[in-house]
């Protein structure tokens, strides 16, 4: 009888340890995958920029064709984020902040190729106006009002 109980105890222990080990492995795998999956499929967009009532002026004489662009250095950006000034026509310019709304990747990982803006970090795509066309990003890129002065070939960006 005592031998039967010892065999039962050994079998129960083995079964318990197997189940415990499997459960621990499952929790470990799920726990390590969770941040990766959350990062790539997060629905929490990067926060938007608040306008501060300031301006910066930039020379755009190098932009001689429509849908061409220049990057503005981070020192001129109030948020430290890279800007993209795009010539839409001879008198119409737009400034887009190159910060992906998915997880905040910036230039050069997110950039304009003349037809769209693509983020190489996780695959988000935006049209030339900064509207999201393909996720995981779920909101549009931020833009600033931009005025063009044809006499000086300069834009004034309002932020």
N, C-alpha and C positions, 0 to 999 in steps of 0.2 A: 504494500500500500504506500509506504513511504517513497519507494522508487517511482511509483506511478505519479505521485505528486511532484517529485523532482523533475520528471520528464515533462509534465504539464507546465511547470514553472519555466523550464528552459524553452519550451515551445512558445509560451506566452511572452517571455522576454524577447526572444528572437523576432516574433511577430510585431511586438511593440516597437523594437528598435528599427525594424524595416519600415514600419509605417511612419515613425518619427523622422527617420532619415529622409524618406520620400517627401514628407510635408516640409521639412526644413529646406530641402533642395528646391522645392516649388516656390516657397516664400522668397528664397534668395534670388531665384531667376526672375520672378515677377518684380521684386524690389529693385533689381538692377536694370530691368527693361523699362520700368515706369518713367524715369526721368527722360530717357531717350525718346520714348513714344510721346510723352507730353511735350517735349521740345519741338518735335516735328509736326505735331498736330494741335498745337496750342491755339485756342480761340481767343487768347488774351493778346490783343494787338499792342504794339509799342505805343506809348502815349503820344498825343498830338502836341504840336507846338502852339504856345500862346503868343499872340502878337504883342509886341512891347511898345509900339508907336515910334520906332526908330527907322532910319533908312541907311542904306549903303549904296554908293554909286560905283559902277564897274564899266570899264571900257569894253565894248563888244564889237569894235571895228574889225576884228579877226573873223567874225561870223558873216561871211559874204553870201552864203546860200541858205535857203530855207531848211529847217529841220536839222541844222548843225548846232553844236552846243559847246560851252566852255564850263570848266569846273571853277568854282570859287574856293579859295583856300579857307581852311578851318579858322584861321585867326580873324577873318571877317564875319564869320558866322556866330550869332549870339549863343547858339547852343553847342558850338564846337563841331557841328555836323557839316558834312560837305554839301554844297549847293550845286545845282546844275542850271545854268541859264541857257534856254533853248530859243533859237530864232525860229518863230513860226512863219513870219513873212517879213517884208522889208521894214514894217513898222510895229509888228506885234512880237513881243518876247514874253517868256514865262520862266519863272524860277521854281524849281522843284527841289525839295530836300531829299538827298540820296540816303535815306535811312529806311530800310525795309520794315514794313509794319508787322511782319511776323515776329522776328526776334532782334531787330535792330542792326542787322548787318549794314555796313556802309561801303562807300566807294573805297577800293576798286571792286569789291565783291558784288556791289549793285551798281550797274552803269547803263547808260543809254547807248544804243547801237544805231540810232537814226530812225528806227521804226518802233522800237519798244524799249522798256526798261526791264532788265532781268536781274534777279538776285541769284548768284551762284551758290549761296549758302544752303538753301533748302528748296530752290526751284520756283519761288514766287515770280510772277510775271505781271507787268503793268503796261498799259498802252502808253502812247507818247504824251498823254495828258496826266499820267500818274494814277489812272484808275486801274484797280486790280482786275486782271483777266484770268489769272490762274493762281490758286493757292499753293501753299497753306496760308498765305496772308489773307485776311478777311476785310481789310479796309484800305482805302486809297492813300497814296503818298501825300504828304503835306506840301502845299504850294504857298508862295508869297506873291502878293500883288507886285507887278513889275511895269514900270513906265519907261518908254523909250524917248530919248531926245535926239532927233535926226541931225541937229546942228553940231552936236558934240560926239555922236556915235557912242553914247553912254546910256546905260539903263540905271534907273533908281529902283532899288528893291526895298519894299516896305515890310518891316518885320516888327 
